[in-house]
């Protein structure tokens, strides 16, 4: 017995996956639960996201600089591959689409197929346009924090209950450096409650908060931007008579993708300078500087958010 259709949906990346198993239970008595569907690898799903077109644009711009400096022409290969993957997915998805009133002629079916493939290509672009229009760009800020906000200035006038906590600042700007603090409390409290309160404070500030897993060496991660975050580790010691000593340590977490991109553009800029391609070196150097500054600011703001949340614990 044969039939046409999909049990779990027509995913654009499904053609990249091996033959899938369908959960139907003993003697076909169970429903087709999507819980048992094999999820495709994240790598194969990336060309389907709207931001993939930004990757294509970046590779195209780097390839265009190859007219001024020939080594950059090597970017034509990943540029062509990124476009080919998108077009291939759209063409295969259009071929598998089930549409009513299929034209009887081959020319009509071909025209319908080309129209459907074009819509598959335009759909991510429409989503990307909407995201950019409403401020949902990949480089958006998750919180309205600024490294020169008044919340950082209060650390200068705070009483010395931080027990040697480091205040890393330069000309009024927070620096993305690690720090630690110990806070005494004369009222016993569950350590989980302390972390939940810090977590709520970070969320109230607009940060994107993630909890550490069973094997992670950190408890909370605060993300304010795209290229940087900060992590917090807490330990609570009961000293008797209801007195607790809570120790907090935080450190910045640089985005691996951001660091890799910064180093890559820095290496290209250095090579361009060596080959005396000054125009290309200026462009690549500016991109390197922007990436480095943005990564540092994202980490600094995340560190500032954690410091502000921990500061409330001493009150």
C-alpha positions as CSV (number, residue, x, y, z in Angstrom):
1,X,0.0,0.0,0.0
2,X,1.4,3.4,-1.0
3,X,0.3,6.9,-0.4
4,X,1.7,10.4,-0.9
5,X,2.2,12.9,1.8
6,X,4.2,13.6,5.0
7,X,3.6,12.3,8.5
8,X,5.9,14.8,10.2
9,X,5.8,17.7,7.7
10,X,7.8,18.7,4.6
11,X,10.9,20.2,6.1
12,X,13.1,22.0,3.6
13,X,16.2,20.2,5.0
14,X,14.6,16.8,5.0
15,X,16.3,15.8,1.8
16,X,19.6,16.0,3.6
17,X,18.6,13.5,6.2
18,X,18.7,9.7,5.9
19,X,15.5,7.6,5.7
20,X,13.5,8.5,8.8
21,X,11.7,6.2,11.2
22,X,8.0,6.6,11.7
23,X,6.7,5.7,15.2
24,X,3.4,3.9,14.8
25,X,3.3,1.5,17.8
26,X,2.6,-2.2,17.8
27,X,0.3,-3.2,14.9
28,X,0.0,0.5,14.0
29,X,-2.1,1.3,17.1
30,X,-0.2,4.4,18.2
31,X,-0.4,7.9,16.7
32,X,2.5,9.4,14.7
33,X,4.3,11.2,17.5
34,X,6.6,13.9,16.3
35,X,8.6,13.3,19.5
36,X,10.2,10.3,17.9
37,X,11.2,12.1,14.7
38,X,14.9,12.5,14.1
39,X,15.9,16.1,14.2
40,X,18.2,17.3,11.4
41,X,21.7,18.6,12.3
42,X,21.9,22.3,13.0
43,X,24.4,22.7,10.2
44,X,21.8,21.6,7.6
45,X,19.1,23.9,9.1
46,X,21.2,27.0,8.9
47,X,20.6,27.8,5.2
48,X,16.8,27.9,6.0
49,X,17.1,30.7,8.5
50,X,16.6,34.3,7.3
51,X,20.0,35.4,8.6
52,X,21.7,33.1,6.1
53,X,21.1,35.8,3.5
54,X,23.3,38.1,5.6
55,X,26.1,35.5,5.4
56,X,25.7,35.4,1.6
57,X,25.9,39.2,1.6
58,X,29.0,39.3,3.7
59,X,30.7,36.6,1.5
60,X,29.7,38.6,-1.6
61,X,31.2,41.8,-0.2
62,X,34.5,40.0,0.7
63,X,34.5,38.5,-2.8
64,X,34.0,41.9,-4.4
65,X,37.1,43.2,-2.6
66,X,39.0,40.5,-4.5
67,X,39.0,43.0,-7.4
68,X,41.4,45.1,-5.4
69,X,43.3,42.3,-3.7
70,X,43.3,38.9,-5.4
71,X,43.7,36.6,-2.3
72,X,40.2,37.6,-1.3
73,X,38.9,35.9,-4.5
74,X,39.1,32.6,-2.5
75,X,35.8,33.8,-0.8
76,X,34.1,33.1,-4.1
77,X,34.0,29.4,-3.3
78,X,32.0,29.6,0.0
79,X,29.9,32.4,-1.6
80,X,28.9,30.1,-4.5
81,X,28.3,27.1,-2.1
82,X,26.1,29.2,0.2
83,X,24.0,30.3,-2.8
84,X,23.9,26.8,-4.2
85,X,22.6,25.3,-1.0
86,X,19.8,27.8,-0.8
87,X,18.8,27.3,-4.4
88,X,19.0,23.5,-4.1
89,X,16.8,23.5,-1.1
90,X,14.2,25.7,-2.8
91,X,14.1,23.6,-6.0
92,X,13.8,20.3,-4.2
93,X,11.1,21.7,-1.8
94,X,9.2,23.0,-4.8
95,X,9.4,19.7,-6.5
96,X,8.0,17.9,-3.5
97,X,5.2,20.4,-2.9
98,X,1.7,19.0,-3.2
99,X,-0.4,21.6,-5.1
100,X,-4.0,21.5,-6.2
101,X,-5.0,21.8,-9.9
102,X,-1.7,20.7,-11.4
103,X,-1.5,21.9,-15.0
104,X,-1.6,19.1,-17.5
105,X,1.1,20.4,-19.8
106,X,4.8,20.1,-19.0
107,X,5.3,23.8,-19.6
108,X,2.6,24.7,-17.1
109,X,4.1,22.3,-14.5
110,X,7.5,23.8,-15.0
111,X,6.1,27.3,-14.6
112,X,4.3,26.3,-11.4
113,X,7.5,24.7,-10.1
114,X,9.6,27.8,-10.9
115,X,7.0,30.0,-9.1
116,X,7.0,27.8,-6.1
117,X,10.8,27.7,-5.9
118,X,10.9,31.5,-6.2
119,X,8.5,31.8,-3.2
120,X,10.7,29.4,-1.2
121,X,13.6,31.8,-1.9
122,X,11.6,34.9,-1.1
123,X,10.1,33.7,2.1
124,X,13.4,33.9,4.2
125,X,14.0,37.4,2.6
126,X,10.6,38.6,3.7
127,X,11.2,37.2,7.2
128,X,14.6,38.9,7.3
129,X,13.1,42.2,6.2
130,X,10.5,42.0,9.0
131,X,13.1,41.2,11.6
132,X,15.3,44.1,10.6
133,X,12.4,46.5,10.4
134,X,11.2,45.6,14.0
135,X,14.7,45.6,15.5
136,X,15.2,41.9,15.6
137,X,18.6,42.0,13.9
138,X,21.3,39.4,14.9
139,X,23.4,42.3,16.3
140,X,20.5,43.6,18.5
141,X,20.9,44.3,22.2
142,X,19.0,42.1,24.6
143,X,18.9,44.7,27.3
144,X,19.0,48.5,27.3
145,X,22.2,48.6,29.3
146,X,25.1,51.0,28.7
147,X,28.6,50.7,30.1
148,X,28.3,54.3,31.3
149,X,25.0,53.8,33.1
150,X,24.4,55.3,36.6
151,X,24.2,51.8,38.0
152,X,27.9,51.4,37.6
153,X,28.7,54.7,39.3
154,X,27.1,53.5,42.5
155,X,30.0,51.0,42.9
156,X,32.3,53.9,43.6
157,X,30.3,55.1,46.5
158,X,29.2,51.7,47.9
159,X,30.3,50.8,51.4
160,X,33.2,48.4,51.8
161,X,31.0,45.3,52.2
162,X,32.3,43.8,49.0
163,X,35.3,42.4,50.9
164,X,37.9,43.3,48.3
165,X,35.7,43.1,45.2
166,X,37.5,44.5,42.2
167,X,35.9,47.5,40.4
168,X,37.3,47.4,36.9
169,X,36.7,50.8,35.3
170,X,38.5,53.0,32.9
171,X,37.4,56.7,32.4
172,X,33.9,55.8,33.7
173,X,33.5,52.8,31.4
174,X,33.1,49.2,32.7
175,X,35.7,46.7,31.5
176,X,35.0,43.1,30.6
177,X,37.2,41.7,33.4
178,X,36.4,38.9,35.9
179,X,35.6,39.7,39.5
180,X,34.5,38.2,42.8
181,X,32.8,39.3,46.0
182,X,31.9,37.8,49.4
183,X,28.6,38.8,51.1
184,X,27.7,38.1,54.7
185,X,24.2,37.5,55.7
186,X,22.8,37.2,59.3
187,X,19.6,35.5,58.0
188,X,19.7,32.0,56.7
189,X,18.4,31.5,53.2
190,X,18.3,28.6,50.7
191,X,21.1,29.1,48.2
192,X,18.7,28.3,45.4
193,X,16.6,31.2,46.5
194,X,19.6,33.5,46.2
195,X,20.3,32.4,42.7
196,X,16.6,32.7,41.7
197,X,16.6,36.3,43.0
198,X,19.7,37.1,41.0
199,X,18.2,35.5,37.9
200,X,15.0,37.5,38.3
201,X,17.0,40.7,38.7
202,X,18.9,40.0,35.5
203,X,15.7,39.2,33.6
204,X,14.2,42.4,34.9
205,X,17.1,44.3,33.5
206,X,16.4,42.9,30.1
207,X,19.2,40.4,29.9
208,X,18.8,37.0,28.4
209,X,19.6,34.5,31.2
210,X,20.5,30.9,30.9
211,X,21.0,28.4,33.8
212,X,24.0,26.1,34.0
213,X,23.5,22.4,33.4
214,X,24.4,19.4,35.6
215,X,28.0,19.3,34.4
216,X,28.6,23.1,34.0
217,X,31.0,24.9,36.2
218,X,28.8,28.0,36.3
219,X,25.3,28.7,37.6
220,X,24.0,31.6,35.5
221,X,24.9,33.2,32.2
222,X,23.7,36.7,31.3
223,X,23.7,37.7,27.7
224,X,23.1,41.4,26.7
225,X,24.5,41.3,23.2
226,X,25.2,38.8,20.4
227,X,29.0,38.5,20.6
228,X,29.5,38.4,24.4
229,X,28.1,37.2,27.7
230,X,29.1,36.8,31.3
231,X,28.8,33.8,33.7
232,X,28.3,33.7,37.4
233,X,29.3,31.0,39.9
234,X,28.0,31.1,43.5
235,X,28.9,29.2,46.6
236,X,27.3,29.5,50.1
237,X,28.9,28.5,53.4
238,X,26.9,28.1,56.6
239,X,29.1,29.4,59.5
240,X,26.6,28.6,62.3
241,X,24.0,30.7,64.3
242,X,22.2,31.3,61.0
243,X,25.0,33.3,59.5
244,X,25.9,32.6,55.8
245,X,28.9,33.6,53.7
246,X,28.0,33.8,50.0
247,X,30.8,34.0,47.5
248,X,30.2,35.1,43.9
249,X,32.6,35.0,41.0
250,X,31.9,36.2,37.5
251,X,33.8,36.4,34.3
252,X,33.2,37.4,30.7
253,X,32.5,34.9,28.0
254,X,33.7,35.8,24.6
255,X,31.6,34.4,21.7
256,X,33.7,31.8,19.8
257,X,32.2,32.9,16.5
258,X,33.0,36.6,17.3
259,X,36.6,35.8,18.3
260,X,37.1,33.7,15.2
261,X,35.7,36.3,12.9
262,X,37.8,39.1,14.5
263,X,41.0,37.0,14.2
264,X,40.2,36.1,10.6
265,X,39.6,39.7,9.5
266,X,42.7,40.8,11.5
267,X,44.9,38.2,9.7
268,X,43.5,39.3,6.4
269,X,44.1,43.0,7.2
270,X,47.7,42.2,8.2
271,X,48.3,40.3,4.9
272,X,46.8,43.2,2.9
273,X,49.1,45.6,4.6
274,X,52.1,43.3,3.8
275,X,51.0,43.2,0.1
276,X,50.5,47.0,0.2
277,X,46.8,46.8,-0.6
278,X,46.0,49.8,1.6
279,X,42.4,50.3,0.6
280,X,41.5,46.7,1.4
281,X,43.5,46.8,4.6
282,X,41.6,49.9,5.7
283,X,38.2,48.1,5.1
284,X,39.3,44.9,6.8
285,X,40.9,46.8,9.7
286,X,37.7,48.7,10.2
287,X,35.7,45.5,10.3
288,X,38.2,44.0,12.8
289,X,38.0,47.0,15.0
290,X,34.1,47.1,15.0
291,X,34.0,43.3,15.8
292,X,36.5,43.7,18.7
293,X,34.7,46.7,20.1
294,X,31.3,45.1,19.9
295,X,32.5,41.9,21.5
296,X,34.1,43.8,24.3
297,X,31.1,46.0,24.9
298,X,28.7,43.0,25.0
299,X,30.9,41.3,27.6
300,X,31.3,44.5,29.6
301,X,27.6,45.1,29.7
302,X,26.9,41.5,30.8
303,X,29.5,41.8,33.5
304,X,27.9,45.1,34.7
305,X,24.5,43.4,34.8
306,X,25.7,40.6,37.0
307,X,27.6,43.0,39.3
308,X,24.4,45.1,39.7
309,X,22.3,42.0,40.5
310,X,24.9,40.7,43.0
311,X,25.1,44.1,44.6
312,X,21.5,43.9,45.6
313,X,22.3,40.8,47.6
314,X,24.2,42.8,50.2
315,X,21.3,45.1,51.0
